[in-house]
Amino acid sequence: MKKLAHRIPWWLVVLIAGAALIVLGIAQGDFQDTMRKAALVCYECIGIG
């Protein structure tokens, strides 16, 4: 009889990889850069900046 190997679902692997990349980006300060750029674009769209 074959033993069934424990398989990790593909969605769990993708979820863990995504969470790790988000944490890595926040740790490097990319979140602040992204928010600053988004705010500048938004201000330009409504004519403030």
PDB file of all heavy atoms in Angstrom:
ATOM      1  N   MET A   1       0.821  -1.186   0.000  1.00  0.00           N
ATOM      2  CA  MET A   1       0.000   0.000   0.000  1.00  0.00           C
ATOM      3  C   MET A   1       0.869   1.256   0.000  1.00  0.00           C
ATOM      4  O   MET A   1       1.876   1.294   0.688  1.00  0.00           O
ATOM      5  CB  MET A   1      -0.868  -0.007   1.250  1.00  0.00           C
ATOM      6  CG  MET A   1      -2.284   0.286   0.975  1.00  0.00           C
ATOM      7  SD  MET A   1      -3.171   0.409   2.532  1.00  0.00           S
ATOM      8  CE  MET A   1      -4.652  -0.301   2.024  1.00  0.00           C
ATOM      9  N   LYS A   2       0.450   2.217  -0.770  1.00  0.00           N
ATOM     10  CA  LYS A   2       1.207   3.471  -0.812  1.00  0.00           C
ATOM     11  C   LYS A   2       0.861   4.341   0.388  1.00  0.00           C
ATOM     12  O   LYS A   2      -0.285   4.388   0.819  1.00  0.00           O
ATOM     13  CB  LYS A   2       0.853   4.269  -2.061  1.00  0.00           C
ATOM     14  CG  LYS A   2       1.440   3.758  -3.314  1.00  0.00           C
ATOM     15  CD  LYS A   2       1.081   4.738  -4.415  1.00  0.00           C
ATOM     16  CE  LYS A   2       1.685   4.321  -5.714  1.00  0.00           C
ATOM     17  NZ  LYS A   2       1.334   5.252  -6.777  1.00  0.00           N
ATOM     18  N   LYS A   3       1.870   5.014   0.874  1.00  0.00           N
ATOM     19  CA  LYS A   3       1.611   6.010   1.905  1.00  0.00           C
ATOM     20  C   LYS A   3       1.252   7.316   1.216  1.00  0.00           C
ATOM     21  O   LYS A   3       1.877   7.706   0.236  1.00  0.00           O
ATOM     22  CB  LYS A   3       2.846   6.238   2.771  1.00  0.00           C
ATOM     23  CG  LYS A   3       3.133   5.126   3.716  1.00  0.00           C
ATOM     24  CD  LYS A   3       4.279   5.513   4.619  1.00  0.00           C
ATOM     25  CE  LYS A   3       4.556   4.437   5.620  1.00  0.00           C
ATOM     26  NZ  LYS A   3       5.650   4.792   6.518  1.00  0.00           N
ATOM     27  N   LEU A   4       0.253   7.975   1.714  1.00  0.00           N
ATOM     28  CA  LEU A   4      -0.131   9.266   1.151  1.00  0.00           C
ATOM     29  C   LEU A   4       0.793  10.350   1.699  1.00  0.00           C
ATOM     30  O   LEU A   4       0.930  10.506   2.913  1.00  0.00           O
ATOM     31  CB  LEU A   4      -1.580   9.606   1.496  1.00  0.00           C
ATOM     32  CG  LEU A   4      -2.644   8.710   0.857  1.00  0.00           C
ATOM     33  CD1 LEU A   4      -4.021   9.099   1.369  1.00  0.00           C
ATOM     34  CD2 LEU A   4      -2.588   8.837  -0.649  1.00  0.00           C
ATOM     35  N   ALA A   5       1.428  11.038   0.814  1.00  0.00           N
ATOM     36  CA  ALA A   5       2.323  12.118   1.229  1.00  0.00           C
ATOM     37  C   ALA A   5       1.479  13.315   1.630  1.00  0.00           C
ATOM     38  O   ALA A   5       0.428  13.577   1.052  1.00  0.00           O
ATOM     39  CB  ALA A   5       3.263  12.485   0.090  1.00  0.00           C
ATOM     40  N   HIS A   6       1.942  14.033   2.603  1.00  0.00           N
ATOM     41  CA  HIS A   6       1.251  15.253   3.004  1.00  0.00           C
ATOM     42  C   HIS A   6       1.545  16.322   1.963  1.00  0.00           C
ATOM     43  O   HIS A   6       2.692  16.700   1.763  1.00  0.00           O
ATOM     44  CB  HIS A   6       1.721  15.715   4.382  1.00  0.00           C
ATOM     45  CG  HIS A   6       1.338  14.774   5.469  1.00  0.00           C
ATOM     46  ND1 HIS A   6       0.049  14.626   5.888  1.00  0.00           N
ATOM     47  CD2 HIS A   6       2.074  13.909   6.204  1.00  0.00           C
ATOM     48  CE1 HIS A   6       0.001  13.729   6.853  1.00  0.00           C
ATOM     49  NE2 HIS A   6       1.227  13.268   7.061  1.00  0.00           N
ATOM     50  N   ARG A   7       0.501  16.771   1.306  1.00  0.00           N
ATOM     51  CA  ARG A   7       0.668  17.790   0.275  1.00  0.00           C
ATOM     52  C   ARG A   7       0.176  19.120   0.797  1.00  0.00           C
ATOM     53  O   ARG A   7      -0.869  19.205   1.441  1.00  0.00           O
ATOM     54  CB  ARG A   7      -0.118  17.413  -0.968  1.00  0.00           C
ATOM     55  CG  ARG A   7       0.487  16.226  -1.678  1.00  0.00           C
ATOM     56  CD  ARG A   7      -0.258  15.855  -2.903  1.00  0.00           C
ATOM     57  NE  ARG A   7      -0.816  17.020  -3.573  1.00  0.00           N
ATOM     58  CZ  ARG A   7      -1.225  17.028  -4.818  1.00  0.00           C
ATOM     59  NH1 ARG A   7      -1.152  15.937  -5.529  1.00  0.00           N
ATOM     60  NH2 ARG A   7      -1.741  18.101  -5.361  1.00  0.00           N
ATOM     61  N   ILE A   8       0.930  20.144   0.512  1.00  0.00           N
ATOM     62  CA  ILE A   8       0.538  21.500   0.880  1.00  0.00           C
ATOM     63  C   ILE A   8      -0.255  22.079  -0.284  1.00  0.00           C
ATOM     64  O   ILE A   8       0.206  22.040  -1.422  1.00  0.00           O
ATOM     65  CB  ILE A   8       1.780  22.366   1.168  1.00  0.00           C
ATOM     66  CG1 ILE A   8       2.587  21.772   2.323  1.00  0.00           C
ATOM     67  CG2 ILE A   8       1.382  23.790   1.480  1.00  0.00           C
ATOM     68  CD1 ILE A   8       3.900  22.457   2.566  1.00  0.00           C
ATOM     69  N   PRO A   9      -1.439  22.613  -0.019  1.00  0.00           N
ATOM     70  CA  PRO A   9      -2.232  23.188  -1.108  1.00  0.00           C
ATOM     71  C   PRO A   9      -1.500  24.369  -1.756  1.00  0.00           C
ATOM     72  O   PRO A   9      -0.814  25.131  -1.081  1.00  0.00           O
ATOM     73  CB  PRO A   9      -3.506  23.671  -0.425  1.00  0.00           C
ATOM     74  CG  PRO A   9      -3.498  23.101   0.942  1.00  0.00           C
ATOM     75  CD  PRO A   9      -2.112  22.691   1.264  1.00  0.00           C
ATOM     76  N   TRP A  10      -1.667  24.509  -3.076  1.00  0.00           N
ATOM     77  CA  TRP A  10      -0.968  25.568  -3.811  1.00  0.00           C
ATOM     78  C   TRP A  10      -1.385  26.945  -3.336  1.00  0.00           C
ATOM     79  O   TRP A  10      -0.581  27.865  -3.300  1.00  0.00           O
ATOM     80  CB  TRP A  10      -1.207  25.421  -5.318  1.00  0.00           C
ATOM     81  CG  TRP A  10      -2.651  25.566  -5.702  1.00  0.00           C
ATOM     82  CD1 TRP A  10      -3.566  24.580  -5.807  1.00  0.00           C
ATOM     83  CD2 TRP A  10      -3.329  26.783  -5.997  1.00  0.00           C
ATOM     84  NE1 TRP A  10      -4.775  25.091  -6.158  1.00  0.00           N
ATOM     85  CE2 TRP A  10      -4.662  26.452  -6.281  1.00  0.00           C
ATOM     86  CE3 TRP A  10      -2.941  28.121  -6.055  1.00  0.00           C
ATOM     87  CZ2 TRP A  10      -5.611  27.406  -6.616  1.00  0.00           C
ATOM     88  CZ3 TRP A  10      -3.888  29.067  -6.388  1.00  0.00           C
ATOM     89  CH2 TRP A  10      -5.201  28.711  -6.666  1.00  0.00           C
ATOM     90  N   TRP A  11      -2.641  27.109  -2.932  1.00  0.00           N
ATOM     91  CA  TRP A  11      -3.107  28.422  -2.503  1.00  0.00           C
ATOM     92  C   TRP A  11      -2.443  28.831  -1.190  1.00  0.00           C
ATOM     93  O   TRP A  11      -2.219  30.011  -0.956  1.00  0.00           O
ATOM     94  CB  TRP A  11      -4.623  28.472  -2.380  1.00  0.00           C
ATOM     95  CG  TRP A  11      -5.203  27.454  -1.435  1.00  0.00           C
ATOM     96  CD1 TRP A  11      -5.671  26.221  -1.734  1.00  0.00           C
ATOM     97  CD2 TRP A  11      -5.336  27.602  -0.013  1.00  0.00           C
ATOM     98  NE1 TRP A  11      -6.092  25.575  -0.599  1.00  0.00           N
ATOM     99  CE2 TRP A  11      -5.914  26.398   0.466  1.00  0.00           C
ATOM    100  CE3 TRP A  11      -5.046  28.609   0.884  1.00  0.00           C
ATOM    101  CZ2 TRP A  11      -6.181  26.203   1.819  1.00  0.00           C
ATOM    102  CZ3 TRP A  11      -5.319  28.406   2.233  1.00  0.00           C
ATOM    103  CH2 TRP A  11      -5.882  27.209   2.691  1.00  0.00           C
ATOM    104  N   LEU A  12      -2.101  27.862  -0.370  1.00  0.00           N
ATOM    105  CA  LEU A  12      -1.424  28.167   0.890  1.00  0.00           C
ATOM    106  C   LEU A  12       0.002  28.638   0.623  1.00  0.00           C
ATOM    107  O   LEU A  12       0.479  29.580   1.272  1.00  0.00           O
ATOM    108  CB  LEU A  12      -1.432  26.943   1.804  1.00  0.00           C
ATOM    109  CG  LEU A  12      -0.871  27.144   3.201  1.00  0.00           C
ATOM    110  CD1 LEU A  12      -1.668  28.196   3.954  1.00  0.00           C
ATOM    111  CD2 LEU A  12      -0.898  25.828   3.962  1.00  0.00           C
ATOM    112  N   VAL A  13       0.667  28.030  -0.339  1.00  0.00           N
ATOM    113  CA  VAL A  13       2.020  28.440  -0.717  1.00  0.00           C
ATOM    114  C   VAL A  13       1.995  29.873  -1.258  1.00  0.00           C
ATOM    115  O   VAL A  13       2.817  30.711  -0.883  1.00  0.00           O
ATOM    116  CB  VAL A  13       2.621  27.470  -1.758  1.00  0.00           C
ATOM    117  CG1 VAL A  13       3.953  27.981  -2.275  1.00  0.00           C
ATOM    118  CG2 VAL A  13       2.760  26.082  -1.165  1.00  0.00           C
ATOM    119  N   VAL A  14       1.015  30.178  -2.113  1.00  0.00           N
ATOM    120  CA  VAL A  14       0.892  31.520  -2.681  1.00  0.00           C
ATOM    121  C   VAL A  14       0.573  32.535  -1.584  1.00  0.00           C
ATOM    122  O   VAL A  14       1.137  33.630  -1.560  1.00  0.00           O
ATOM    123  CB  VAL A  14      -0.184  31.540  -3.787  1.00  0.00           C
ATOM    124  CG1 VAL A  14      -0.470  32.953  -4.252  1.00  0.00           C
ATOM    125  CG2 VAL A  14       0.247  30.666  -4.950  1.00  0.00           C
ATOM    126  N   LEU A  15      -0.298  32.168  -0.664  1.00  0.00           N
ATOM    127  CA  LEU A  15      -0.660  33.061   0.437  1.00  0.00           C
ATOM    128  C   LEU A  15       0.545  33.379   1.316  1.00  0.00           C
ATOM    129  O   LEU A  15       0.787  34.543   1.665  1.00  0.00           O
ATOM    130  CB  LEU A  15      -1.769  32.424   1.274  1.00  0.00           C
ATOM    131  CG  LEU A  15      -2.284  33.249   2.447  1.00  0.00           C
ATOM    132  CD1 LEU A  15      -3.051  34.456   1.941  1.00  0.00           C
ATOM    133  CD2 LEU A  15      -3.173  32.397   3.328  1.00  0.00           C
ATOM    134  N   ILE A  16       1.320  32.380   1.656  1.00  0.00           N
ATOM    135  CA  ILE A  16       2.501  32.581   2.499  1.00  0.00           C
ATOM    136  C   ILE A  16       3.549  33.417   1.769  1.00  0.00           C
ATOM    137  O   ILE A  16       4.148  34.325   2.355  1.00  0.00           O
ATOM    138  CB  ILE A  16       3.074  31.224   2.955  1.00  0.00           C
ATOM    139  CG1 ILE A  16       2.106  30.562   3.932  1.00  0.00           C
ATOM    140  CG2 ILE A  16       4.439  31.387   3.599  1.00  0.00           C
ATOM    141  CD1 ILE A  16       2.443  29.134   4.287  1.00  0.00           C
ATOM    142  N   ALA A  17       3.757  33.140   0.481  1.00  0.00           N
ATOM    143  CA  ALA A  17       4.730  33.915  -0.298  1.00  0.00           C
ATOM    144  C   ALA A  17       4.289  35.371  -0.411  1.00  0.00           C
ATOM    145  O   ALA A  17       5.102  36.287  -0.272  1.00  0.00           O
ATOM    146  CB  ALA A  17       4.903  33.308  -1.686  1.00  0.00           C
ATOM    147  N   GLY A  18       3.016  35.605  -0.649  1.00  0.00           N
ATOM    148  CA  GLY A  18       2.498  36.970  -0.739  1.00  0.00           C
ATOM    149  C   GLY A  18       2.658  37.726   0.570  1.00  0.00           C
ATOM    150  O   GLY A  18       3.077  38.889   0.590  1.00  0.00           O
ATOM    151  N   ALA A  19       2.326  37.074   1.676  1.00  0.00           N
ATOM    152  CA  ALA A  19       2.462  37.707   2.990  1.00  0.00           C
ATOM    153  C   ALA A  19       3.926  38.029   3.287  1.00  0.00           C
ATOM    154  O   ALA A  19       4.241  39.098   3.821  1.00  0.00           O
ATOM    155  CB  ALA A  19       1.884  36.800   4.072  1.00  0.00           C
ATOM    156  N   ALA A  20       4.825  37.119   2.915  1.00  0.00           N
ATOM    157  CA  ALA A  20       6.253  37.356   3.152  1.00  0.00           C
ATOM    158  C   ALA A  20       6.752  38.547   2.335  1.00  0.00           C
ATOM    159  O   ALA A  20       7.532  39.368   2.834  1.00  0.00           O
ATOM    160  CB  ALA A  20       7.059  36.109   2.804  1.00  0.00           C
ATOM    161  N   LEU A  21       6.299  38.670   1.094  1.00  0.00           N
ATOM    162  CA  LEU A  21       6.728  39.791   0.266  1.00  0.00           C
ATOM    163  C   LEU A  21       6.157  41.115   0.761  1.00  0.00           C
ATOM    164  O   LEU A  21       6.831  42.151   0.691  1.00  0.00           O
ATOM    165  CB  LEU A  21       6.323  39.546  -1.194  1.00  0.00           C
ATOM    166  CG  LEU A  21       7.101  38.428  -1.888  1.00  0.00           C
ATOM    167  CD1 LEU A  21       6.516  38.163  -3.268  1.00  0.00           C
ATOM    168  CD2 LEU A  21       8.571  38.756  -1.983  1.00  0.00           C
ATOM    169  N   ILE A  22       4.933  41.099   1.267  1.00  0.00           N
ATOM    170  CA  ILE A  22       4.348  42.320   1.838  1.00  0.00           C
ATOM    171  C   ILE A  22       5.136  42.761   3.059  1.00  0.00           C
ATOM    172  O   ILE A  22       5.475  43.939   3.206  1.00  0.00           O
ATOM    173  CB  ILE A  22       2.867  42.090   2.184  1.00  0.00           C
ATOM    174  CG1 ILE A  22       2.051  41.999   0.894  1.00  0.00           C
ATOM    175  CG2 ILE A  22       2.331  43.211   3.071  1.00  0.00           C
ATOM    176  CD1 ILE A  22       0.611  41.576   1.104  1.00  0.00           C
ATOM    177  N   VAL A  23       5.458  41.823   3.935  1.00  0.00           N
ATOM    178  CA  VAL A  23       6.240  42.145   5.132  1.00  0.00           C
ATOM    179  C   VAL A  23       7.624  42.673   4.744  1.00  0.00           C
ATOM    180  O   VAL A  23       8.114  43.644   5.320  1.00  0.00           O
ATOM    181  CB  VAL A  23       6.344  40.910   6.058  1.00  0.00           C
ATOM    182  CG1 VAL A  23       7.365  41.133   7.163  1.00  0.00           C
ATOM    183  CG2 VAL A  23       4.986  40.590   6.645  1.00  0.00           C
ATOM    184  N   LEU A  24       8.241  42.057   3.754  1.00  0.00           N
ATOM    185  CA  LEU A  24       9.552  42.505   3.294  1.00  0.00           C
ATOM    186  C   LEU A  24       9.486  43.925   2.731  1.00  0.00           C
ATOM    187  O   LEU A  24      10.344  44.757   3.014  1.00  0.00           O
ATOM    188  CB  LEU A  24      10.087  41.545   2.228  1.00  0.00           C
ATOM    189  CG  LEU A  24      11.478  41.840   1.688  1.00  0.00           C
ATOM    190  CD1 LEU A  24      12.519  41.728   2.803  1.00  0.00           C
ATOM    191  CD2 LEU A  24      11.810  40.897   0.557  1.00  0.00           C
ATOM    192  N   GLY A  25       8.457  44.223   1.961  1.00  0.00           N
ATOM    193  CA  GLY A  25       8.292  45.562   1.407  1.00  0.00           C
ATOM    194  C   GLY A  25       8.076  46.610   2.484  1.00  0.00           C
ATOM    195  O   GLY A  25       8.647  47.702   2.434  1.00  0.00           O
ATOM    196  N   ILE A  26       7.269  46.289   3.476  1.00  0.00           N
ATOM    197  CA  ILE A  26       7.031  47.228   4.577  1.00  0.00           C
ATOM    198  C   ILE A  26       8.310  47.445   5.365  1.00  0.00           C
ATOM    199  O   ILE A  26       8.631  48.574   5.750  1.00  0.00           O
ATOM    200  CB  ILE A  26       5.893  46.717   5.483  1.00  0.00           C
ATOM    201  CG1 ILE A  26       4.564  46.803   4.731  1.00  0.00           C
ATOM    202  CG2 ILE A  26       5.828  47.510   6.782  1.00  0.00           C
ATOM    203  CD1 ILE A  26       3.401  46.142   5.451  1.00  0.00           C
ATOM    204  N   ALA A  27       9.081  46.387   5.586  1.00  0.00           N
ATOM    205  CA  ALA A  27      10.329  46.495   6.341  1.00  0.00           C
ATOM    206  C   ALA A  27      11.352  47.371   5.621  1.00  0.00           C
ATOM    207  O   ALA A  27      12.154  48.045   6.256  1.00  0.00           O
ATOM    208  CB  ALA A  27      10.918  45.107   6.590  1.00  0.00           C
ATOM    209  N   GLN A  28      11.302  47.390   4.291  1.00  0.00           N
ATOM    210  CA  GLN A  28      12.241  48.204   3.521  1.00  0.00           C
ATOM    211  C   GLN A  28      11.755  49.636   3.320  1.00  0.00           C
ATOM    212  O   GLN A  28      12.452  50.449   2.739  1.00  0.00           O
ATOM    213  CB  GLN A  28      12.492  47.568   2.158  1.00  0.00           C
ATOM    214  CG  GLN A  28      13.269  46.295   2.229  1.00  0.00           C
ATOM    215  CD  GLN A  28      13.491  45.689   0.857  1.00  0.00           C
ATOM    216  OE1 GLN A  28      12.895  46.091  -0.127  1.00  0.00           O
ATOM    217  NE2 GLN A  28      14.375  44.710   0.797  1.00  0.00           N
ATOM    218  N   GLY A  29      10.549  49.950   3.762  1.00  0.00           N
ATOM    219  CA  GLY A  29      10.027  51.302   3.640  1.00  0.00           C
ATOM    220  C   GLY A  29       9.337  51.578   2.322  1.00  0.00           C
ATOM    221  O   GLY A  29       9.055  52.737   1.996  1.00  0.00           O
ATOM    222  N   ASP A  30       9.043  50.558   1.546  1.00  0.00           N
ATOM    223  CA  ASP A  30       8.380  50.755   0.263  1.00  0.00           C
ATOM    224  C   ASP A  30       6.956  51.260   0.431  1.00  0.00           C
ATOM    225  O   ASP A  30       6.420  51.929  -0.446  1.00  0.00           O
ATOM    226  CB  ASP A  30       8.375  49.461  -0.549  1.00  0.00           C
ATOM    227  CG  ASP A  30       9.763  49.074  -1.019  1.00  0.00           C
ATOM    228  OD1 ASP A  30      10.630  49.963  -1.073  1.00  0.00           O
ATOM    229  OD2 ASP A  30       9.978  47.889  -1.329  1.00  0.00           O
ATOM    230  N   PHE A  31       6.331  50.948   1.540  1.00  0.00           N
ATOM    231  CA  PHE A  31       4.957  51.375   1.780  1.00  0.00           C
ATOM    232  C   PHE A  31       4.865  52.906   1.804  1.00  0.00           C
ATOM    233  O   PHE A  31       3.967  53.484   1.214  1.00  0.00           O
ATOM    234  CB  PHE A  31       4.455  50.791   3.097  1.00  0.00           C
ATOM    235  CG  PHE A  31       3.075  51.252   3.473  1.00  0.00           C
ATOM    236  CD1 PHE A  31       1.973  50.759   2.802  1.00  0.00           C
ATOM    237  CD2 PHE A  31       2.890  52.178   4.472  1.00  0.00           C
ATOM    238  CE1 PHE A  31       0.699  51.183   3.143  1.00  0.00           C
ATOM    239  CE2 PHE A  31       1.625  52.605   4.812  1.00  0.00           C
ATOM    240  CZ  PHE A  31       0.524  52.095   4.149  1.00  0.00           C
ATOM    241  N   GLN A  32       5.818  53.536   2.461  1.00  0.00           N
ATOM    242  CA  GLN A  32       5.800  55.002   2.548  1.00  0.00           C
ATOM    243  C   GLN A  32       6.009  55.633   1.183  1.00  0.00           C
ATOM    244  O   GLN A  32       5.358  56.623   0.846  1.00  0.00           O
ATOM    245  CB  GLN A  32       6.869  55.474   3.526  1.00  0.00           C
ATOM    246  CG  GLN A  32       6.580  55.056   4.954  1.00  0.00           C
ATOM    247  CD  GLN A  32       7.744  55.325   5.880  1.00  0.00           C
ATOM    248  OE1 GLN A  32       8.845  55.646   5.436  1.00  0.00           O
ATOM    249  NE2 GLN A  32       7.510  55.193   7.170  1.00  0.00           N
ATOM    250  N   ASP A  33       6.903  55.090   0.387  1.00  0.00           N
ATOM    251  CA  ASP A  33       7.129  55.618  -0.961  1.00  0.00           C
ATOM    252  C   ASP A  33       5.878  55.484  -1.815  1.00  0.00           C
ATOM    253  O   ASP A  33       5.503  56.408  -2.537  1.00  0.00           O
ATOM    254  CB  ASP A  33       8.282  54.878  -1.645  1.00  0.00           C
ATOM    255  CG  ASP A  33       9.629  55.199  -1.033  1.00  0.00           C
ATOM    256  OD1 ASP A  33       9.738  56.263  -0.386  1.00  0.00           O
ATOM    257  OD2 ASP A  33      10.554  54.385  -1.204  1.00  0.00           O
ATOM    258  N   THR A  34       5.235  54.335  -1.735  1.00  0.00           N
ATOM    259  CA  THR A  34       4.029  54.092  -2.522  1.00  0.00           C
ATOM    260  C   THR A  34       2.909  55.040  -2.107  1.00  0.00           C
ATOM    261  O   THR A  34       2.218  55.609  -2.968  1.00  0.00           O
ATOM    262  CB  THR A  34       3.566  52.634  -2.365  1.00  0.00           C
ATOM    263  OG1 THR A  34       4.642  51.777  -2.740  1.00  0.00           O
ATOM    264  CG2 THR A  34       2.357  52.344  -3.207  1.00  0.00           C
ATOM    265  N   MET A  35       2.728  55.237  -0.831  1.00  0.00           N
ATOM    266  CA  MET A  35       1.675  56.140  -0.359  1.00  0.00           C
ATOM    267  C   MET A  35       1.964  57.586  -0.753  1.00  0.00           C
ATOM    268  O   MET A  35       1.053  58.335  -1.119  1.00  0.00           O
ATOM    269  CB  MET A  35       1.512  56.024   1.160  1.00  0.00           C
ATOM    270  CG  MET A  35       0.881  54.726   1.590  1.00  0.00           C
ATOM    271  SD  MET A  35      -0.716  54.400   0.843  1.00  0.00           S
ATOM    272  CE  MET A  35      -1.700  55.689   1.575  1.00  0.00           C
ATOM    273  N   ARG A  36       3.234  57.991  -0.708  1.00  0.00           N
ATOM    274  CA  ARG A  36       3.595  59.357  -1.092  1.00  0.00           C
ATOM    275  C   ARG A  36       3.298  59.573  -2.575  1.00  0.00           C
ATOM    276  O   ARG A  36       2.709  60.582  -2.966  1.00  0.00           O
ATOM    277  CB  ARG A  36       5.072  59.617  -0.805  1.00  0.00           C
ATOM    278  CG  ARG A  36       5.525  61.025  -1.146  1.00  0.00           C
ATOM    279  CD  ARG A  36       6.990  61.242  -0.817  1.00  0.00           C
ATOM    280  NE  ARG A  36       7.878  60.226  -1.361  1.00  0.00           N
ATOM    281  CZ  ARG A  36       8.309  60.195  -2.630  1.00  0.00           C
ATOM    282  NH1 ARG A  36       7.921  61.117  -3.480  1.00  0.00           N
ATOM    283  NH2 ARG A  36       9.127  59.247  -3.030  1.00  0.00           N
ATOM    284  N   LYS A  37       3.687  58.622  -3.406  1.00  0.00           N
ATOM    285  CA  LYS A  37       3.435  58.744  -4.844  1.00  0.00           C
ATOM    286  C   LYS A  37       1.944  58.736  -5.147  1.00  0.00           C
ATOM    287  O   LYS A  37       1.479  59.497  -6.003  1.00  0.00           O
ATOM    288  CB  LYS A  37       4.135  57.612  -5.600  1.00  0.00           C
ATOM    289  CG  LYS A  37       5.639  57.749  -5.607  1.00  0.00           C
ATOM    290  CD  LYS A  37       6.288  56.562  -6.276  1.00  0.00           C
ATOM    291  CE  LYS A  37       7.809  56.639  -6.168  1.00  0.00           C
ATOM    292  NZ  LYS A  37       8.448  55.452  -6.734  1.00  0.00           N
ATOM    293  N   ALA A  38       1.191  57.908  -4.455  1.00  0.00           N
ATOM    294  CA  ALA A  38      -0.257  57.854  -4.667  1.00  0.00           C
ATOM    295  C   ALA A  38      -0.912  59.172  -4.277  1.00  0.00           C
ATOM    296  O   ALA A  38      -1.810  59.659  -4.966  1.00  0.00           O
ATOM    297  CB  ALA A  38      -0.860  56.706  -3.869  1.00  0.00           C
ATOM    298  N   ALA A  39      -0.456  59.772  -3.193  1.00  0.00           N
ATOM    299  CA  ALA A  39      -1.021  61.049  -2.765  1.00  0.00           C
ATOM    300  C   ALA A  39      -0.699  62.145  -3.775  1.00  0.00           C
ATOM    301  O   ALA A  39      -1.554  62.985  -4.079  1.00  0.00           O
ATOM    302  CB  ALA A  39      -0.497  61.421  -1.387  1.00  0.00           C
ATOM    303  N   LEU A  40       0.503  62.150  -4.315  1.00  0.00           N
ATOM    304  CA  LEU A  40       0.863  63.158  -5.312  1.00  0.00           C
ATOM    305  C   LEU A  40       0.017  63.026  -6.572  1.00  0.00           C
ATOM    306  O   LEU A  40      -0.447  64.026  -7.128  1.00  0.00           O
ATOM    307  CB  LEU A  40       2.347  63.063  -5.655  1.00  0.00           C
ATOM    308  CG  LEU A  40       3.319  63.513  -4.568  1.00  0.00           C
ATOM    309  CD1 LEU A  40       4.757  63.253  -5.002  1.00  0.00           C
ATOM    310  CD2 LEU A  40       3.119  64.982  -4.249  1.00  0.00           C
ATOM    311  N   VAL A  41      -0.186  61.809  -7.022  1.00  0.00           N
ATOM    312  CA  VAL A  41      -1.016  61.585  -8.209  1.00  0.00           C
ATOM    313  C   VAL A  41      -2.446  62.039  -7.930  1.00  0.00           C
ATOM    314  O   VAL A  41      -3.075  62.708  -8.753  1.00  0.00           O
ATOM    315  CB  VAL A  41      -0.983  60.101  -8.636  1.00  0.00           C
ATOM    316  CG1 VAL A  41      -2.044  59.806  -9.680  1.00  0.00           C
ATOM    317  CG2 VAL A  41       0.396  59.747  -9.175  1.00  0.00           C
ATOM    318  N   CYS A  42      -2.962  61.729  -6.769  1.00  0.00           N
ATOM    319  CA  CYS A  42      -4.328  62.111  -6.417  1.00  0.00           C
ATOM    320  C   CYS A  42      -4.455  63.631  -6.365  1.00  0.00           C
ATOM    321  O   CYS A  42      -5.437  64.194  -6.857  1.00  0.00           O
ATOM    322  CB  CYS A  42      -4.717  61.495  -5.085  1.00  0.00           C
ATOM    323  SG  CYS A  42      -6.456  61.718  -4.678  1.00  0.00           S
ATOM    324  N   TYR A  43      -3.483  64.302  -5.781  1.00  0.00           N
ATOM    325  CA  TYR A  43      -3.520  65.768  -5.715  1.00  0.00           C
ATOM    326  C   TYR A  43      -3.473  66.383  -7.096  1.00  0.00           C
ATOM    327  O   TYR A  43      -4.122  67.389  -7.366  1.00  0.00           O
ATOM    328  CB  TYR A  43      -2.377  66.306  -4.870  1.00  0.00           C
ATOM    329  CG  TYR A  43      -2.510  66.009  -3.386  1.00  0.00           C
ATOM    330  CD1 TYR A  43      -1.384  65.852  -2.584  1.00  0.00           C
ATOM    331  CD2 TYR A  43      -3.747  65.892  -2.777  1.00  0.00           C
ATOM    332  CE1 TYR A  43      -1.497  65.594  -1.237  1.00  0.00           C
ATOM    333  CE2 TYR A  43      -3.868  65.630  -1.431  1.00  0.00           C
ATOM    334  CZ  TYR A  43      -2.749  65.482  -0.664  1.00  0.00           C
ATOM    335  OH  TYR A  43      -2.862  65.231   0.666  1.00  0.00           O
ATOM    336  N   GLU A  44      -2.698  65.788  -7.995  1.00  0.00           N
ATOM    337  CA  GLU A  44      -2.614  66.312  -9.359  1.00  0.00           C
ATOM    338  C   GLU A  44      -3.934  66.109 -10.091  1.00  0.00           C
ATOM    339  O   GLU A  44      -4.338  66.967 -10.877  1.00  0.00           O
ATOM    340  CB  GLU A  44      -1.474  65.621 -10.113  1.00  0.00           C
ATOM    341  CG  GLU A  44      -0.107  66.057  -9.645  1.00  0.00           C
ATOM    342  CD  GLU A  44       1.026  65.285 -10.345  1.00  0.00           C
ATOM    343  OE1 GLU A  44       0.722  64.458 -11.219  1.00  0.00           O
ATOM    344  OE2 GLU A  44       2.186  65.522  -9.982  1.00  0.00           O
ATOM    345  N   CYS A  45      -4.604  65.006  -9.835  1.00  0.00           N
ATOM    346  CA  CYS A  45      -5.882  64.735 -10.510  1.00  0.00           C
ATOM    347  C   CYS A  45      -6.949  65.742 -10.134  1.00  0.00           C
ATOM    348  O   CYS A  45      -7.753  66.134 -10.975  1.00  0.00           O
ATOM    349  CB  CYS A  45      -6.378  63.339 -10.185  1.00  0.00           C
ATOM    350  SG  CYS A  45      -5.405  62.026 -10.964  1.00  0.00           S
ATOM    351  N   ILE A  46      -6.987  66.159  -8.874  1.00  0.00           N
ATOM    352  CA  ILE A  46      -8.020  67.091  -8.462  1.00  0.00           C
ATOM    353  C   ILE A  46      -7.559  68.536  -8.536  1.00  0.00           C
ATOM    354  O   ILE A  46      -8.317  69.446  -8.227  1.00  0.00           O
ATOM    355  CB  ILE A  46      -8.541  66.763  -7.040  1.00  0.00           C
ATOM    356  CG1 ILE A  46      -7.427  66.829  -5.997  1.00  0.00           C
ATOM    357  CG2 ILE A  46      -9.209  65.419  -7.021  1.00  0.00           C
ATOM    358  CD1 ILE A  46      -7.921  66.626  -4.583  1.00  0.00           C
ATOM    359  N   GLY A  47      -6.329  68.763  -8.981  1.00  0.00           N
ATOM    360  CA  GLY A  47      -5.863  70.110  -9.249  1.00  0.00           C
ATOM    361  C   GLY A  47      -5.285  70.862  -8.077  1.00  0.00           C
ATOM    362  O   GLY A  47      -5.138  72.083  -8.150  1.00  0.00           O
ATOM    363  N   ILE A  48      -4.940  70.192  -7.000  1.00  0.00           N
ATOM    364  CA  ILE A  48      -4.364  70.892  -5.851  1.00  0.00           C
ATOM    365  C   ILE A  48      -2.855  71.071  -6.017  1.00  0.00           C
ATOM    366  O   ILE A  48      -2.315  72.110  -5.724  1.00  0.00           O
ATOM    367  CB  ILE A  48      -4.661  70.136  -4.529  1.00  0.00           C
ATOM    368  CG1 ILE A  48      -6.159  70.195  -4.243  1.00  0.00           C
ATOM    369  CG2 ILE A  48      -3.895  70.741  -3.356  1.00  0.00           C
ATOM    370  CD1 ILE A  48      -6.576  69.410  -3.033  1.00  0.00           C
ATOM    371  N   GLY A  49      -2.192  70.049  -6.484  1.00  0.00           N
ATOM    372  CA  GLY A  49      -0.735  70.100  -6.539  1.00  0.00           C
ATOM    373  C   GLY A  49      -0.262  70.231  -7.892  1.00  0.00           C
ATOM    374  O   GLY A  49       0.692  70.307  -8.456  1.00  0.00           O
TER     375      GLY A  49
END
